[in-house]
Amino acid sequence: MNTAETSISPAILEALKNIIGADNCLVDAETLAHYGHDETEQLVYWPQVVVKPQTTAQVSAIMKLCHEQKLAVTPRGAGTGLSGGALPHLGGVLLSTEKFNRIIEIDERNLQVTTEPGVITEVLQNAVKEKGLFYPPDPSSRGSCFIGGNIAENSGGPKAVKYGVVKDYVLNLEVVLPTGEIIWTGANVLKNSTGYNLTQLFVGSEGTLGIVTKIVLKLIPHPQHDLLMLVPFASLEKASEAVSAIFRAGFVPSALELVEIDALKIVSKMVDSTAVPVNDEIAAHLIIEVDGNNLDLLMQDMEAIAALLNDFDAGEIFFADDAQQKTELWKLRRRVAEAVKTSGYTIEEDTVVPRAELPKLIRGVKELGKAHGFHAVCYGHAGDGNLHIRINHPTIKNSHGNAEMTAALEKLFELVHGLGGTISGEHGIGLIQKPYLKTVFQPANLMLMRAIKKAFDPNNILNAGKIFDLQDA
C-alpha cells in the first residue's frame, strides 16, 4: 500500500485555508507543540499544521485534498489518550474535532441522543441526566475527554462492569472516509441485521478508518439511587480474589474498582485528601457501588456483599453516607492515573483478563517488576478484569522504542495471553502497543485487519502507522 507523505507545501497550506479559513489553519510553534502530545508516556511529535474544521463538509474537503496529495492526517479529540492514537508521529496534518461540540438532539421518546464528537463526555452525561436519562460509559477522564475519542477507543470506565462499554450504546455514525466520501454507517434503531455491521467496525478503530462527525447513542433511564462502600484489604491478592467471589454469589455491582495502596497514597497527597485510610497494614482497597431504583434492596445487597468479604480478610468497611463522601471517593479514583504519572509512573499498560485470573496477573506483575528493575502499581476496573498497570523505571520513562522495556512488556503480555486475556481493554493499540499484537493474534487475524484498513484507506493517509507499522499496512 502507498504510504502517506508528510511534506506540506505553501500551495497545500493555502488550499487548507480556503476550506476552513486562516483562523482555523494554524502553524505557529505554540499550537504545534500543544497538539504534538497526548497523555501517552512522555512522547512528543509536532504536526506541520493543525486544522480545526467546523462542519462535515469541511472535513470531507480536507480529506479529499489529503487523499489526492497523499498527506498524512492524524485525527484528534481532547488528547486524553494513553496509547498514542492522537500523536502526529509522521508530522503532516493534525485534524482536531474540538469545534464539533454540539449536542444536536436528545430524543426522549426513543431514548436516544445525537451529538457531535467534540462534546465532553461528562457534559453529555449531565445533559441527558437532566431529562432523567443515562449514558453509562464513564472513563476516568470523562470530565475532559470527548465522546468522539471514546468512540475511537471503545472506552469503558467503572460503570462498564454492569452497563457495558461504548459499543453497547452506539446506534449510528456519520463518518467521513479517508477518500472524502460521507456515509452513515447504520440506522437509528435498536436491532439491525442489514449487511455488515459498519457501525461497530468504526467503534474502536482508533481513527484509522474514518473521521466520525455525528453520533447517535442509545440511552436508558437513570437509576434513582446508588450506594458506595470502600473496603480495605491487607493483601492485594485477597482483594482480587474477592472480586470474583462477589459475582459468583450473584451480585452485579454498578462499579467494582481496585486501587493498590501505593497509588492511593500518591493521589491522596496530590488532592490533599484524607477520605481514604492509608497505612502500612493495608495493601489495597476495593470501591464497590450498587445502583437501582429500590433503595431497600440495594441496602440488602451491600450488607450481603460486606458479609461475604469477611471470608477474604477485609478490614473495616467504610460506607459513604452522602453525596459529598461519594464524590470525594470517586475523585480519588478518577485522578489516580494523573497522580501516579506525575510521580514518575509514566508507562501504563491496559491489560484485561477473566476476572478470576486477577490474582495470578497481579502476582506476575510484581515478579516482573523485581526481575526487570521497575516498580509497578495496579488499579482499575477489577469487576471486568481490566487492570491498569503503571510502571516507574529509574531510567526508562518511555516504553516506545526502548528494547529493554519492550522485552519486559512482551513477557507481561505473554502472561496476560496465557491467562486468557488480551493486551488492551479500553486504551487501544495506537502507536505504542503495536509490537505486542503478534502475542495475541495469529497472522490471519492481522492479514484481515490490514485488508480492512486498505479497503477504507487505499493511500494509507489516516492515522497511518497506528495499530500497524507503515510497511505492514
C-alpha positions in Angstrom: 0.0 0.0 0.0 1.1 3.5 -0.6 2.4 5.5 2.4 1.3 9.0 3.2 3.7 11.9 2.6 4.2 14.5 5.3 5.5 17.5 3.4 3.0 20.3 3.2 3.8 22.9 0.5 2.7 26.5 0.6 0.1 25.7 -2.0 -1.5 23.0 0.1 -1.5 25.2 3.1 -3.3 27.9 1.1 -5.8 25.2 0.0 -6.5 24.2 3.6 -7.0 27.9 4.5 -9.5 28.2 1.7 -11.5 25.3 3.1 -11.7 26.3 6.7 -10.4 29.9 6.9 -7.0 31.1 8.0 -8.0 31.3 11.7 -8.6 27.6 11.8 -5.4 26.6 10.0 -2.5 27.0 12.4 1.2 26.6 12.1 2.7 28.6 15.0 5.1 26.9 17.3 2.9 27.1 20.4 0.0 25.5 18.7 2.1 22.7 17.1 3.7 22.0 20.5 0.3 21.8 22.2 -1.1 19.3 19.7 2.1 17.3 19.5 1.4 15.2 22.6 -1.5 13.4 24.3 -1.3 11.6 27.7 0.9 8.8 26.3 4.1 8.4 28.3 6.4 11.4 27.6 6.2 11.3 23.8 6.0 14.5 21.6 5.7 14.7 17.8 4.9 18.0 16.2 2.5 18.2 13.2 3.2 20.6 10.4 -0.2 22.1 10.5 -3.3 22.0 12.8 -6.7 22.3 11.2 -10.0 22.9 13.1 -12.9 22.2 10.8 -16.5 23.0 12.0 -18.7 21.1 9.5 -18.8 17.7 8.0 -18.4 19.3 4.5 -15.2 20.9 5.6 -13.8 17.6 6.9 -14.8 16.0 3.6 -12.9 18.6 1.6 -9.9 18.3 3.8 -9.8 14.5 3.4 -10.3 14.7 -0.4 -7.3 17.1 -0.6 -5.1 15.0 1.6 -6.1 11.8 -0.2 -5.2 13.3 -3.6 -1.9 14.7 -2.2 -1.2 11.6 -0.1 -0.8 13.7 3.0 -0.7 12.1 6.5 -3.7 13.1 8.6 -3.9 12.5 12.4 -7.4 12.9 13.9 -7.5 14.2 17.5 -10.2 14.7 20.1 -9.3 16.0 23.5 -5.9 14.5 23.6 -6.5 12.3 26.7 -5.5 9.0 25.0 -2.9 6.7 26.5 -1.8 4.6 23.5 -0.5 7.4 21.3 -3.5 7.3 18.9 -3.6 11.1 18.6 0.2 11.6 18.3 1.1 13.1 14.8 4.3 10.9 14.6 4.5 11.5 10.9 4.1 15.2 11.1 1.6 16.2 8.4 -1.9 17.4 9.2 -3.5 17.2 12.6 -7.3 17.4 12.4 -8.9 18.5 15.6 -12.6 17.8 16.2 -12.8 20.3 19.1 -15.2 22.6 17.2 -17.7 19.8 16.7 -19.1 20.5 20.2 -22.9 20.5 19.9 -25.4 18.1 21.4 -27.8 18.1 18.4 -30.9 16.4 19.9 -32.0 14.5 22.9 -34.8 12.3 21.8 -36.8 11.5 25.0 -39.4 9.4 23.1 -36.9 7.0 21.7 -34.2 7.3 24.4 -31.5 8.5 22.1 -29.1 11.4 21.8 -27.5 12.7 18.6 -24.2 14.5 19.3 -21.1 15.8 17.6 -17.8 14.1 18.5 -16.2 17.1 20.3 -18.7 17.1 23.2 -17.1 16.4 26.5 -18.4 13.0 27.9 -19.4 14.4 31.3 -21.2 17.3 29.6 -23.2 14.8 27.5 -24.0 12.7 30.6 -25.2 15.7 32.6 -27.3 16.9 29.7 -29.2 13.6 29.4 -29.4 13.2 33.2 -31.5 16.4 33.3 -34.0 14.5 31.2 -33.9 11.5 33.6 -31.8 9.6 31.1 -28.4 7.8 31.5 -25.4 7.3 29.2 -23.3 4.9 31.4 -19.8 4.7 29.8 -17.7 6.9 32.1 -13.9 6.8 31.5 -11.8 8.3 34.3 -11.1 11.3 32.1 -14.8 11.9 31.5 -14.5 15.5 32.6 -12.2 16.3 29.7 -12.3 13.5 27.1 -14.5 13.8 24.0 -17.3 11.4 23.1 -15.6 11.0 19.7 -12.4 9.8 21.3 -14.5 7.4 23.4 -15.9 6.0 20.1 -12.4 5.7 18.6 -11.2 3.7 21.6 -14.4 1.8 22.6 -13.9 3.3 26.1 -15.3 1.8 29.2 -14.8 3.0 32.7 -16.1 1.9 36.1 -19.8 1.5 35.0 -18.8 -1.0 32.3 -19.0 -3.9 34.7 -22.8 -3.6 34.8 -23.7 -1.5 31.8 -21.2 -2.3 29.2 -18.8 -0.2 27.1 -19.3 2.4 24.3 -20.0 -0.2 21.6 -23.1 -1.2 23.5 -24.7 2.3 23.1 -23.7 3.4 19.5 -26.6 3.0 17.1 -25.4 5.0 14.1 -22.4 7.2 12.9 -21.9 9.8 10.3 -18.4 9.3 9.0 -16.1 11.0 6.6 -14.0 8.3 4.9 -10.2 8.9 4.1 -11.2 9.5 0.5 -13.6 12.2 1.5 -17.0 10.4 1.0 -19.6 10.9 3.7 -21.6 7.9 4.9 -24.0 6.9 7.7 -23.0 3.5 9.0 -26.3 2.1 10.1 -29.8 3.2 11.3 -31.2 4.8 14.5 -32.8 1.5 15.6 -32.1 -1.0 18.4 -32.0 -4.0 16.0 -30.2 -4.1 12.7 -29.4 -7.1 10.6 -28.8 -5.3 7.3 -25.4 -6.2 5.8 -22.1 -5.9 7.6 -22.1 -4.0 10.8 -20.1 -1.0 9.8 -21.1 0.9 12.9 -19.3 -1.5 15.2 -16.4 -1.7 12.8 -15.7 2.0 13.4 -16.2 1.8 17.1 -12.7 1.0 18.5 -11.0 1.6 15.1 -8.8 4.3 16.6 -9.3 6.9 13.9 -7.7 4.7 11.2 -10.8 4.1 9.0 -12.7 7.4 9.0 -13.5 10.5 11.0 -16.7 10.5 12.9 -18.7 13.7 12.6 -22.1 12.8 14.2 -23.0 10.1 16.7 -26.4 8.5 17.7 -26.3 6.9 21.1 -28.8 4.7 22.9 -29.8 5.9 26.4 -31.5 4.2 29.3 -33.5 5.6 32.3 -31.2 7.0 35.0 -31.2 4.9 38.2 -32.7 6.7 41.2 -30.2 5.5 43.9 -26.6 4.4 44.3 -24.7 3.2 47.4 -20.9 3.2 47.7 -18.5 1.4 50.1 -14.8 1.3 50.5 -13.2 -2.0 51.6 -9.5 -2.3 52.7 -7.5 -5.5 52.4 -4.2 -6.4 53.9 -3.4 -8.5 50.8 -3.6 -7.4 47.2 -4.3 -10.9 46.1 -7.1 -11.3 48.6 -8.7 -8.2 47.3 -8.6 -9.5 43.8 -9.9 -12.9 44.9 -12.8 -11.2 46.5 -13.8 -9.6 43.2 -14.7 -12.9 41.5 -16.4 -14.1 44.7 -18.9 -11.2 44.6 -20.1 -12.1 41.1 -20.2 -15.9 41.9 -22.5 -15.0 44.8 -25.0 -13.5 42.3 -24.3 -9.7 42.8 -23.7 -7.3 39.9 -22.3 -4.0 41.2 -22.6 -0.9 39.1 -18.8 -0.4 39.7 -16.1 -2.5 41.3 -12.7 -0.8 41.3 -9.4 -2.0 42.8 -6.7 0.5 43.8 -3.4 -0.5 45.2 -2.3 1.4 48.4 0.8 2.9 46.8 -1.4 4.5 44.2 -3.8 5.8 46.8 -1.1 7.3 48.8 0.1 9.2 45.8 -3.3 10.5 44.7 -4.4 11.3 48.3 -1.3 13.5 48.7 -1.9 15.2 45.3 -5.5 16.2 46.0 -4.9 16.7 49.8 -7.5 14.2 50.8 -7.9 12.1 53.9 -11.1 10.4 52.7 -9.3 7.0 52.4 -7.3 5.5 55.2 -3.8 4.7 54.2 -1.4 2.8 56.4 1.2 0.1 56.1 -1.3 -2.6 57.1 -3.4 -2.0 54.0 -2.3 -3.3 50.6 -5.3 -2.4 48.5 -8.9 -1.1 48.5 -12.0 -2.1 46.6 -14.5 0.6 45.7 -17.9 -1.1 45.4 -21.0 0.6 44.1 -24.6 -0.7 43.5 -27.3 1.2 41.9 -31.0 0.9 41.1 -34.5 2.1 41.9 -35.2 0.2 45.1 -33.2 1.5 48.0 -34.1 -1.2 50.4 -32.9 -3.9 48.0 -29.7 -2.0 47.4 -29.1 -1.8 51.2 -29.6 -5.6 51.4 -27.1 -6.2 48.6 -24.5 -4.0 50.2 -24.9 -5.8 53.6 -24.6 -9.2 51.9 -21.5 -8.2 50.0 -19.9 -6.8 53.1 -20.6 -10.1 54.9 -19.1 -12.1 52.0 -15.9 -10.1 52.1 -15.2 -11.2 55.7 -14.0 -14.5 54.1 -11.2 -12.6 52.4 -9.7 -10.8 55.4 -11.3 -7.5 54.6 -10.7 -4.7 57.1 -13.2 -2.2 58.5 -15.6 -1.2 55.7 -16.4 2.4 55.1 -19.9 3.3 53.8 -20.2 6.6 52.0 -23.1 8.3 53.8 -23.8 11.2 51.5 -23.2 12.6 48.0 -20.1 14.6 49.2 -18.4 11.5 50.5 -19.2 9.6 47.3 -17.8 12.4 45.2 -14.6 12.5 47.3 -14.0 8.8 46.8 -14.7 8.9 43.1 -12.5 12.0 42.7 -9.6 10.0 44.2 -10.2 7.0 41.9 -10.6 9.1 38.8 -7.4 11.1 39.4 -5.1 8.1 40.2 -3.7 7.9 36.6 -2.8 11.6 36.6 -1.3 11.4 40.1 0.9 8.4 39.5 2.1 9.7 36.1 3.2 12.9 37.8 5.1 10.8 40.4 7.1 9.1 37.7 4.9 6.1 36.7 5.0 7.2 33.1 4.5 3.8 31.4 0.9 2.5 31.5 -0.4 -0.9 30.4 -4.1 -1.6 30.0 -4.4 -5.4 30.5 -7.6 -7.4 30.7 -8.1 -11.0 31.9 -11.0 -13.1 33.0 -11.6 -11.6 36.5 -11.0 -14.8 38.3 -7.4 -14.7 37.0 -6.7 -11.3 38.5 -4.6 -12.7 41.4 -2.3 -14.5 39.0 -1.9 -11.4 36.9 -1.1 -9.2 39.9 1.4 -11.7 41.2 3.0 -11.9 37.8 3.3 -8.1 37.5 5.1 -7.9 40.8 7.5 -10.7 39.8 8.3 -9.0 36.5 9.0 -5.7 38.3 11.6 -7.4 40.5 13.2 -9.2 37.6 13.4 -6.0 35.4 14.1 -3.4 37.9 10.9 -1.4 37.9 8.1 -0.7 40.5 4.5 -1.1 39.4 1.3 0.0 40.9 -2.0 -1.6 39.9 -5.5 -0.2 39.8 -8.5 -0.4 37.6 -11.8 -1.9 36.7 -11.4 -5.2 38.7 -15.1 -6.1 38.1 -14.4 -6.8 34.5 -10.8 -7.9 34.8 -9.4 -4.7 33.3 -6.2 -3.9 35.3 -4.2 -0.8 34.6 -0.5 -1.3 35.4 1.6 1.8 35.9 5.4 1.4 35.7 8.1 3.5 37.3 11.5 2.6 36.0 14.5 4.6 37.4 15.9 5.3 33.9 13.3 4.3 31.3 10.4 6.7 31.0 9.0 5.7 27.6 8.4 2.1 26.6 8.1 3.2 22.9 11.3 2.4 21.1 13.1 1.0 24.2 14.4 -2.5 23.7 14.7 -3.3 27.4 11.2 -2.2 28.3 9.8 -3.9 25.2 11.3 -7.2 26.3 9.8 -6.9 29.7 6.4 -6.0 28.3 6.4 -8.9 25.9 6.7 -11.2 29.0 3.8 -9.3 30.6 1.6 -9.8 27.6 2.6 -13.4 27.2 1.4 -13.9 30.8 -1.8 -12.0 30.1 -2.5 -14.1 26.9 -1.8 -17.3 28.9 -4.4 -16.3 31.4 -7.0 -15.9 28.6 -6.7 -12.2 28.4 -5.6 -9.6 25.9 -3.3 -6.5 25.8 -5.8 -3.7 25.9 -9.2 -3.4 27.5 -10.1 0.2 26.6 -7.0 2.3 25.7 -6.3 0.8 22.3 -3.2 -0.2 20.4 -2.3 3.2 18.8 1.4 3.8 18.4 3.0 2.1 21.4 1.2 -1.3 21.6 1.9 -2.4 18.0 4.9 -4.7 18.9 2.7 -6.9 21.0 -0.2 -7.7 18.6 1.6 -10.8 17.5 1.3 -12.1 21.0 -2.4 -12.3 20.9 -3.2 -12.6 17.2 -2.5 -15.2 14.5 -1.1 -13.9 11.2 -4.5 -14.5 9.6 -6.1 -12.1 12.1 -3.6 -9.4 11.2 -3.9 -10.0 7.5 -7.7 -9.4 7.7 -7.3 -6.2 9.7 -4.7 -4.9 7.2 -7.1 -5.7 4.3 -9.9 -3.7 6.1 -7.6 -0.8 6.5 -6.6 -0.9 2.8 -10.2 -1.1 1.7 -11.1 2.1 3.6 -7.9 4.0 3.1 -6.1 3.0 -0.1 -3.4 5.7 0.2 -2.8 5.0 3.9 -3.2 8.6 5.0 -5.5 8.4 8.0 -3.6 7.8 11.3 -1.1 5.8 9.3 1.4 3.9 11.5 -1.2 3.3 14.2 -2.1 -0.3 15.1 0.1 -1.4 12.2 3.6 -0.3 11.1 3.6 1.7 7.9 5.2 -1.1 5.9 2.7 -3.6 7.2 -0.5 -1.6 6.4 
